[in-house]
Amino acid sequence: MSKVKAGGSSKNIHNNAGQRLGVKRFGGQKVTAGQVLVRQTGATKIAGDGTYVSRNFTIHAAKDGVVGFKLVKKTKFTGKSERRTQVVVL
């Protein structure tokens, strides 16, 4: 029985699967309520009309319709405004 923990280096430990993030339904596509539109970490895109955000910042369609994307100005806490992509379902 060994008296010391293993002290070797482990090099082959970074083999995690990707999270499959990104836009799942593009502009002009028809969607039904509840479908995933965008999977993201953090709110890089914001939800607009006809959409909602779940716990992990995934944007879903709240109603049936056609997906659209538009640039909007969003004011930050500091007062500075930045352009963000807004996802809408019309």
OpenMM code with the backbone's topology and positions (N, CA, C; nanometers):
from openmm import Vec3, app, unit

residues = "MET SER LYS VAL LYS ALA GLY GLY SER SER LYS ASN ILE HIS ASN ASN ALA GLY GLN ARG LEU GLY VAL LYS ARG PHE GLY GLY GLN LYS VAL THR ALA GLY GLN VAL LEU VAL ARG GLN THR GLY ALA THR LYS ILE ALA GLY ASP GLY THR TYR VAL SER ARG ASN PHE THR ILE HIS ALA ALA LYS ASP GLY VAL VAL GLY PHE LYS LEU VAL LYS LYS THR LYS PHE THR GLY LYS SER GLU ARG ARG THR GLN VAL VAL VAL LEU".split()
positions = [
    Vec3(0.0824, -0.1174, 0.0000),
    Vec3(0.0000, 0.0000, 0.0000),
    Vec3(0.0876, 0.1248, 0.0000),
    Vec3(0.0474, 0.2237, -0.0770),
    Vec3(0.1272, 0.3449, -0.0894),
    Vec3(0.1061, 0.4360, 0.0306),
    Vec3(0.2146, 0.5001, 0.0725),
    Vec3(0.2059, 0.5941, 0.1849),
    Vec3(0.1908, 0.7385, 0.1362),
    Vec3(0.2112, 0.7615, 0.0040),
    Vec3(0.2081, 0.8970, -0.0521),
    Vec3(0.1073, 0.9002, -0.1672),
    Vec3(0.0368, 1.0147, -0.1787),
    Vec3(-0.0548, 1.0305, -0.2928),
    Vec3(0.0246, 1.0396, -0.4218),
    Vec3(-0.0384, 1.0065, -0.5312),
    Vec3(0.0290, 1.0110, -0.6604),
    Vec3(0.0706, 1.1541, -0.6910),
    Vec3(0.1938, 1.1728, -0.7329),
    Vec3(0.2444, 1.3070, -0.7589),
    Vec3(0.2648, 1.3360, -0.9053),
    Vec3(0.2212, 1.2455, -0.9920),
    Vec3(0.2414, 1.2654, -1.1351),
    Vec3(0.1493, 1.3713, -1.1913),
    Vec3(0.1826, 1.4192, -1.3108),
    Vec3(0.0984, 1.5194, -1.3754),
    Vec3(-0.0090, 1.4484, -1.4573),
    Vec3(-0.1233, 1.5113, -1.4654),
    Vec3(-0.2317, 1.4547, -1.5463),
    Vec3(-0.2529, 1.5454, -1.6664),
    Vec3(-0.2293, 1.4926, -1.7855),
    Vec3(-0.2366, 1.5745, -1.9063),
    Vec3(-0.3628, 1.5479, -1.9885),
    Vec3(-0.4206, 1.4329, -1.9735),
    Vec3(-0.5364, 1.3972, -2.0566),
    Vec3(-0.6681, 1.4122, -1.9815),
    Vec3(-0.6924, 1.5264, -1.9216),
    Vec3(-0.8143, 1.5422, -1.8423),
    Vec3(-0.9110, 1.6431, -1.9030),
    Vec3(-0.8719, 1.7104, -2.0096),
    Vec3(-0.9575, 1.8148, -2.0668),
    Vec3(-1.0342, 1.7605, -2.1868),
    Vec3(-1.1202, 1.6663, -2.1644),
    Vec3(-1.1954, 1.6052, -2.2743),
    Vec3(-1.3459, 1.6207, -2.2527),
    Vec3(-1.3882, 1.7417, -2.2164),
    Vec3(-1.5304, 1.7670, -2.1956),
    Vec3(-1.6000, 1.7901, -2.3297),
    Vec3(-1.7245, 1.7518, -2.3355),
    Vec3(-1.8039, 1.7751, -2.4563),
    Vec3(-1.8399, 1.9230, -2.4652),
    Vec3(-1.8556, 1.9737, -2.5881),
    Vec3(-1.8960, 2.1121, -2.6087),
    Vec3(-2.0398, 2.1338, -2.5644),
    Vec3(-2.0769, 2.2585, -2.5409),
    Vec3(-2.2101, 2.2888, -2.4893),
    Vec3(-2.3139, 2.3102, -2.5977),
    Vec3(-2.2745, 2.3080, -2.7232),
    Vec3(-2.3664, 2.3247, -2.8370),
    Vec3(-2.4417, 2.4567, -2.8271),
    Vec3(-2.3674, 2.5658, -2.8059),
    Vec3(-2.4276, 2.6977, -2.7953),
    Vec3(-2.4474, 2.7575, -2.9339),
    Vec3(-2.5238, 2.8657, -2.9404),
    Vec3(-2.5402, 2.9381, -3.0657),
    Vec3(-2.6852, 2.9578, -3.1045),
    Vec3(-2.7038, 3.0148, -3.2225),
    Vec3(-2.8376, 3.0411, -3.2754),
    Vec3(-2.8922, 2.9123, -3.3347),
    Vec3(-3.0108, 2.8729, -3.2911),
    Vec3(-3.0720, 2.7480, -3.3376),
    Vec3(-3.1776, 2.7713, -3.4450),
    Vec3(-3.2453, 2.8844, -3.4416),
    Vec3(-3.3434, 2.9202, -3.5438),
    Vec3(-3.3056, 3.0572, -3.5980),
    Vec3(-3.2908, 3.0691, -3.7279),
    Vec3(-3.2420, 3.1915, -3.7886),
    Vec3(-3.3560, 3.2806, -3.8355),
    Vec3(-3.3251, 3.4039, -3.8732),
    Vec3(-3.4243, 3.5011, -3.9158),
    Vec3(-3.5048, 3.4519, -4.0349),
    Vec3(-3.6364, 3.4657, -4.0274),
    Vec3(-3.7238, 3.4236, -4.1359),
    Vec3(-3.7790, 3.2832, -4.1195),
    Vec3(-3.7274, 3.2073, -4.0234),
    Vec3(-3.7771, 3.0714, -4.0021),
    Vec3(-3.9031, 3.0727, -3.9175),
    Vec3(-3.9961, 2.9823, -3.9486),
    Vec3(-4.1181, 2.9685, -3.8696),
    Vec3(-4.0882, 2.8859, -3.7450),
    Vec3(-4.1468, 2.9253, -3.6317),
    Vec3(-4.1279, 2.8536, -3.5058),
    Vec3(-4.2613, 2.8367, -3.4358),
    Vec3(-4.2661, 2.7390, -3.3468),
    Vec3(-4.3824, 2.7189, -3.2612),
    Vec3(-4.3451, 2.7584, -3.1192),
    Vec3(-4.4446, 2.7776, -3.0351),
    Vec3(-4.4215, 2.8214, -2.8977),
    Vec3(-4.3369, 2.7197, -2.8222),
    Vec3(-4.2376, 2.7692, -2.7501),
    Vec3(-4.1528, 2.6838, -2.6687),
    Vec3(-4.0240, 2.6405, -2.7357),
    Vec3(-4.0106, 2.6613, -2.8647),
    Vec3(-3.8884, 2.6189, -2.9329),
    Vec3(-3.7689, 2.7036, -2.8916),
    Vec3(-3.6513, 2.6416, -2.8891),
    Vec3(-3.5282, 2.7111, -2.8539),
    Vec3(-3.4813, 2.7920, -2.9744),
    Vec3(-3.4563, 2.9209, -2.9515),
    Vec3(-3.4080, 3.0082, -3.0576),
    Vec3(-3.2571, 3.0295, -3.0469),
    Vec3(-3.2092, 3.0596, -2.9261),
    Vec3(-3.0671, 3.0850, -2.9040),
    Vec3(-3.0248, 3.0209, -2.7728),
    Vec3(-2.9125, 2.9467, -2.7756),
    Vec3(-2.8500, 2.8966, -2.6524),
    Vec3(-2.7228, 2.9749, -2.6310),
    Vec3(-2.7059, 3.0321, -2.5101),
    Vec3(-2.5929, 3.1205, -2.4857),
    Vec3(-2.5504, 3.1150, -2.3395),
    Vec3(-2.4267, 3.1558, -2.3127),
    Vec3(-2.3795, 3.1744, -2.1756),
    Vec3(-2.3761, 3.3234, -2.1508),
    Vec3(-2.4548, 3.3700, -2.0545),
    Vec3(-2.4701, 3.5132, -2.0343),
    Vec3(-2.5660, 3.5686, -2.1376),
    Vec3(-2.6093, 3.6917, -2.1163),
    Vec3(-2.7090, 3.7516, -2.2052),
    Vec3(-2.6406, 3.8273, -2.3180),
    Vec3(-2.5794, 3.7567, -2.4123),
    Vec3(-2.5170, 3.8229, -2.5260),
    Vec3(-2.6229, 3.8751, -2.6214),
    Vec3(-2.7336, 3.8035, -2.6349),
    Vec3(-2.8494, 3.8493, -2.7109),
    Vec3(-2.9643, 3.8650, -2.6117),
    Vec3(-3.0532, 3.9608, -2.6373),
    Vec3(-3.1618, 3.9859, -2.5433),
    Vec3(-3.2950, 3.9477, -2.6059),
    Vec3(-3.3913, 3.9142, -2.5206),
    Vec3(-3.5227, 3.8697, -2.5667),
    Vec3(-3.6106, 3.9900, -2.5961),
    Vec3(-3.6837, 3.9834, -2.7055),
    Vec3(-3.7760, 4.0901, -2.7437),
    Vec3(-3.9195, 4.0405, -2.7388),
    Vec3(-4.0044, 4.0968, -2.8243),
    Vec3(-4.1456, 4.0599, -2.8287),
    Vec3(-4.1615, 3.9142, -2.8723),
    Vec3(-4.2480, 3.8417, -2.8043),
    Vec3(-4.2785, 3.7040, -2.8411),
    Vec3(-4.1743, 3.6037, -2.7971),
    Vec3(-4.0802, 3.6440, -2.7103),
    Vec3(-3.9772, 3.5519, -2.6622),
    Vec3(-3.9625, 3.5653, -2.5110),
    Vec3(-3.8971, 3.4670, -2.4511),
    Vec3(-3.8652, 3.4744, -2.3086),
    Vec3(-3.7323, 3.4044, -2.2828),
    Vec3(-3.6705, 3.4377, -2.1687),
    Vec3(-3.5399, 3.3837, -2.1326),
    Vec3(-3.5570, 3.2851, -2.0182),
    Vec3(-3.4938, 3.1683, -2.0295),
    Vec3(-3.4992, 3.0695, -1.9220),
    Vec3(-3.3805, 3.0892, -1.8281),
    Vec3(-3.3679, 3.0003, -1.7299),
    Vec3(-3.2669, 3.0127, -1.6250),
    Vec3(-3.1241, 3.0247, -1.6771),
    Vec3(-3.0908, 2.9481, -1.7801),
    Vec3(-2.9534, 2.9461, -1.8299),
    Vec3(-2.9348, 3.0382, -1.9511),
    Vec3(-3.0139, 3.1451, -1.9584),
    Vec3(-3.0059, 3.2478, -2.0622),
    Vec3(-3.0464, 3.1980, -2.2004),
    Vec3(-3.1112, 3.0822, -2.2090),
    Vec3(-3.1618, 3.0337, -2.3374),
    Vec3(-3.2860, 3.1138, -2.3748),
    Vec3(-3.2932, 3.1571, -2.4999),
    Vec3(-3.4091, 3.2344, -2.5469),
    Vec3(-3.5040, 3.1407, -2.6198),
    Vec3(-3.6318, 3.1383, -2.5767),
    Vec3(-3.7357, 3.0528, -2.6333),
    Vec3(-3.8427, 3.1378, -2.6997),
    Vec3(-3.9172, 3.0764, -2.7899),
    Vec3(-4.0318, 3.1429, -2.8520),
    Vec3(-4.1518, 3.1312, -2.7584),
    Vec3(-4.2184, 3.2421, -2.7319),
    Vec3(-4.3363, 3.2416, -2.6454),
    Vec3(-4.4640, 3.2177, -2.7248),
    Vec3(-4.4576, 3.2340, -2.8564),
    Vec3(-4.5759, 3.2151, -2.9402),
    Vec3(-4.5315, 3.1654, -3.0771),
    Vec3(-4.6266, 3.1198, -3.1551),
    Vec3(-4.5968, 3.0787, -3.2923),
    Vec3(-4.5718, 3.2026, -3.3784),
    Vec3(-4.4824, 3.1900, -3.4744),
    Vec3(-4.4561, 3.3028, -3.5631),
    Vec3(-4.3262, 3.2857, -3.6396),
    Vec3(-4.2690, 3.3981, -3.6814),
    Vec3(-4.1462, 3.3998, -3.7604),
    Vec3(-4.0379, 3.4725, -3.6804),
    Vec3(-3.9187, 3.4157, -3.6780),
    Vec3(-3.8075, 3.4718, -3.6010),
    Vec3(-3.7478, 3.5915, -3.6734),
    Vec3(-3.7092, 3.6921, -3.5945),
    Vec3(-3.6408, 3.8083, -3.6494),
    Vec3(-3.5337, 3.8563, -3.5531),
    Vec3(-3.4312, 3.9208, -3.6064),
    Vec3(-3.3234, 3.9762, -3.5257),
    Vec3(-3.3096, 4.1237, -3.5590),
    Vec3(-3.2861, 4.2077, -3.4566),
    Vec3(-3.2627, 4.3496, -3.4821),
    Vec3(-3.1650, 4.4051, -3.3792),
    Vec3(-3.0917, 4.5084, -3.4185),
    Vec3(-2.9966, 4.5732, -3.3285),
    Vec3(-3.0679, 4.6823, -3.2504),
    Vec3(-3.0486, 4.6836, -3.1193),
    Vec3(-3.1071, 4.7861, -3.0332),
    Vec3(-2.9978, 4.8416, -2.9430),
    Vec3(-3.0197, 4.9627, -2.8921),
    Vec3(-2.9267, 5.0210, -2.7960),
    Vec3(-2.9762, 4.9885, -2.6564),
    Vec3(-2.8895, 4.9303, -2.5749),
    Vec3(-2.9249, 4.8953, -2.4380),
    Vec3(-2.8350, 4.9741, -2.3438),
    Vec3(-2.8947, 5.0444, -2.2472),
    Vec3(-2.8178, 5.1244, -2.1530),
    Vec3(-2.7660, 5.0362, -2.0401),
    Vec3(-2.6369, 5.0478, -2.0137),
    Vec3(-2.5759, 4.9722, -1.9050),
    Vec3(-2.5974, 5.0456, -1.7733),
    Vec3(-2.5564, 4.9846, -1.6627),
    Vec3(-2.5734, 5.0432, -1.5298),
    Vec3(-2.4956, 5.1738, -1.5161),
    Vec3(-2.3836, 5.1833, -1.5849),
    Vec3(-2.2992, 5.3026, -1.5749),
    Vec3(-2.3523, 5.4197, -1.6559),
    Vec3(-2.4531, 5.3959, -1.7385),
    Vec3(-2.5090, 5.5001, -1.8237),
    Vec3(-2.4621, 5.4892, -1.9673),
    Vec3(-2.3583, 5.4119, -1.9901),
    Vec3(-2.3072, 5.3918, -2.1254),
    Vec3(-2.4041, 5.3016, -2.2008),
    Vec3(-2.4251, 5.3285, -2.3287),
    Vec3(-2.5143, 5.2436, -2.4072),
    Vec3(-2.4325, 5.1619, -2.5057),
    Vec3(-2.4790, 5.0417, -2.5306),
    Vec3(-2.4113, 4.9548, -2.6269),
    Vec3(-2.5150, 4.8864, -2.7141),
    Vec3(-2.4727, 4.8451, -2.8324),
    Vec3(-2.5634, 4.7772, -2.9248),
    Vec3(-2.5725, 4.6301, -2.8874),
    Vec3(-2.6951, 4.5786, -2.8854),
    Vec3(-2.7184, 4.4375, -2.8571),
    Vec3(-2.8155, 4.3842, -2.9600),
    Vec3(-2.8042, 4.2563, -2.9886),
    Vec3(-2.8972, 4.1906, -3.0806),
    Vec3(-3.0202, 4.1480, -3.0027),
    Vec3(-3.1365, 4.1853, -3.0528),
    Vec3(-3.2626, 4.1487, -2.9887),
    Vec3(-3.3329, 4.0446, -3.0765),
    Vec3(-3.3796, 3.9378, -3.0118),
    Vec3(-3.4499, 3.8305, -3.0822),
    Vec3(-3.5994, 3.8510, -3.0635),
    Vec3(-3.6744, 3.8529, -3.1728),
    Vec3(-3.8192, 3.8723, -3.1669),
    Vec3(-3.8901, 3.7639, -3.2465),
    Vec3(-4.0137, 3.7363, -3.2084),
    Vec3(-4.1008, 3.6474, -3.2850),
    Vec3(-4.2245, 3.7266, -3.3218),
    Vec3(-4.2480, 3.7434, -3.4500),
    Vec3(-4.3608, 3.8238, -3.4982),
    Vec3(-4.4711, 3.7352, -3.5515),
] * unit.nanometer
topology = app.Topology()
chain = topology.addChain("A")
for resn in residues:
    res = topology.addResidue(resn, chain)
    for name in ("N", "CA", "C"):
        topology.addAtom(name, app.Element.getBySymbol(name[0]), res)
